Amino acid sequence: MHSRISLFIIIGFALALIALGFYLYQTAPDNDTTNFTDAEIVVVEAETAPESDVEAEADAESETDALSVELVHAAPDGSLVISGYGQAGDVISLYHDGEKLAETTASASGAWTLVPDALLDAGNYLLTLRAREGADGDVAVVVVIPETDEHTPLVALVPLDDNDKQAELLQSPLADGTPSAIRVTESPATQPITAPNASPHVSITAIEALTATRMEVRGDAIGEGAVAVSINGAEAEVTRQDNAYTAQGKIPSRTRFPIVVTQKDAGGKVIATARIRMSKAQLDASALGQGLVVVQKGDALWRIAFRAYGKGVRYIDIFQSNKDKIRNPDLIYPDQIFIVPKR
């Protein structure tokens, strides 16, 4: 009898436990399980960074590693300060013609400043920066110290090869020093006249005095059609090869005279024309062994120098030889005629 009562007590106790468990399950807050699931999701997301974040960090690291020049200041007395950013701990060196002028170490943030101990003498300098021995920087610095203290030195950042980068003028004797890219501004009044909807195109790119009495004109001639060149109204002898022409004629006695290039179709209709007016004084300069170039739309001093010398950094020589024509070093215009100094 007692054993049967004990069995009933045990069964009743078990049923009570089951009922209590069922009650707790039904009345448990819904967010308990949800919070646990969210916690798992947060951990997973924290461990896997989005690809865009990884790319952004990589870009930031590459930008920090790149050697860049942020400021260059040259004084008339020849003192020079150059600063920029690179990779933390890099030894930044400044060279001229293989000679080390200054050296410093980039800080933890990558910032660096170079101040050469010796003053630069009057003259032209092409300075290169290296973050490591044997490795040139992406940008060189051209500095021109004037003969007198009355003029501001010319300073420009220039690429080391002929690529899409532009020279950037930082200081100039003729400008206020505001950084800007040296570029060509379109002047519609002086653009070659081309017939509407026609592909042919002619231009005048170079002029040279061959002798005391004869001169040469060179340029582009694109498209089918006969090319004729007149110098002060007199027809010149024209030779055409592919997309270029060369014309030779008599040097006029007039102080100023026109040069006109025309291209005609098979029916004799003029389909393209280019014209400029030049002075006898300019031509006389080329008789001394210096060439003359005619600025084209889209040209820049850097590109002109590269075509003339094979080195774009020599644009400074063209600038110095044409100060009377380059009133604002930031701007050159189509059909301007510049002297190109001897090589």
Secondary structure, DSSP 4 states (H G I P E B T S, - for coil): -HHHHHHHHHHHHHHHHHHHHHHHHHHS-THHHHHHHHHHHHHHHHHS--HHHHHHHHHHHHHHHS-EEEEEEE-TTS-EEEEEE-STT-EEEEEETTEEEEEEE--TTSEEEE--SSPPPSEEEEEEEESBTTB--SEEEEEEE-SSTTSPPEEEEEESSSSS---EEEE-TTS----EE-EE---GGGSPEE-TT---EE---EEEE-SSSEEEEEEEEESSSEEEEEETTEEPEEEEETTEEEEEEEPPSSSEEEEEEEEE-TTS-EEEEEEEEEEHHHHHHHHTT-EEEE--TT--HHHHHHHHHS-GGGHHHHHHHTTTT-SSTTEE-TT-EEEE---
